[in-house]
Amino acid sequence: MFDLAPIKAIPISTVAKDLGFNLSRSGGGRCRLPGHDDATPSFAVRVATNRFVCFACNRRGSVIDLVKMMHGIDFVDACRWLEARYLGGTATTGRAKSGRIRRVMQQPNLEDAAVIGAQTQADPDVFGWILERSPLRPDGAQYLASRGFGRATLAHFRVGQIGNGQDLLHVATAKWSRQRLVACGLLKEARWGDEFVFPSNYLLFPFLVDGNVIYLQARRPDGKRIKRWYCPHSLPPPLFNADALSIAQRTITLCEGVTDVLSAFELDMDAVGLLGASSRLDDQTIAQFRGRNLSVLGDADKAGRGFAKRMSSLFAPHGLTIVRKRLPAGCNDLNDYLIAIRKA
Ligand SMILES: [Zn+2]
């Protein structure tokens, strides 16, 4: 039961900043919504309406929508999170404020219910089918080799590559229906019509659990940093390389990105990737980390330090301590280190 009016009135600039957005005084900044690697500031909050908009990934909404997207949680949990954090957790008291009759909601209003109904879901059948039709090509393999990744690693992680994105979308729509592609976030309604989330020629990294493809991330097939990666629309990334937790390894390294985990594998380390600004782990996954030595290896910059801090605060409530490992001087990330070792 929530009083929605005060929740929706929590200043969105404050919430966005607390969720890791770096906003200018006018409320603009880079988008940090899951699945959007924003190279130029495309995100803005509007004080007048207390809403946000991203002009690049076309997502917009209220302060509740922002929390839902960033944390990958449903409407009720987002309200709970906001209320506990900014309103002192008044949800259970039912006390009317300043004599006004409290609007107690048993269920979300229609507008919000529509958003819940449209919630994106992983679709392993579709994801696996896309991966099967997207084999790694010589140019992609060559680029990955230049990053220090051998054939065995690429085969182990089943790295693929999108061919012609439009052709693939055409065949996929015929096979699975437009509706099903929208439901799993592969098809996005953009301003100029439907859009396939993965561009042509991008490398494709599957998130595998027992052989099932539960998520896909596409990455640039070259070293350029603009539009570096794409994910299914509105679908927060799960743990990458979760299968590493099914073997009885004593030591697990927490990494921030897919290429870090592949680099770790090349270096004979067992690693999992926690992508996105606010990775959430369920209790079952947390339990799989117990009894192991956990270390975090973030980039050697401010963002990397932020990642190490987030990991500590994510695991500390479960009684798990994380040791922060450092990279040798001159290496900004694990892949730099791998390349340096291969050269030596
Ligand atoms: Zn965006």
Residues whose N, C-alpha, C, O or C-beta is under 5 A from the ligand:
A	BS01	ZN	C31 L33 H36 C54 A56 C57
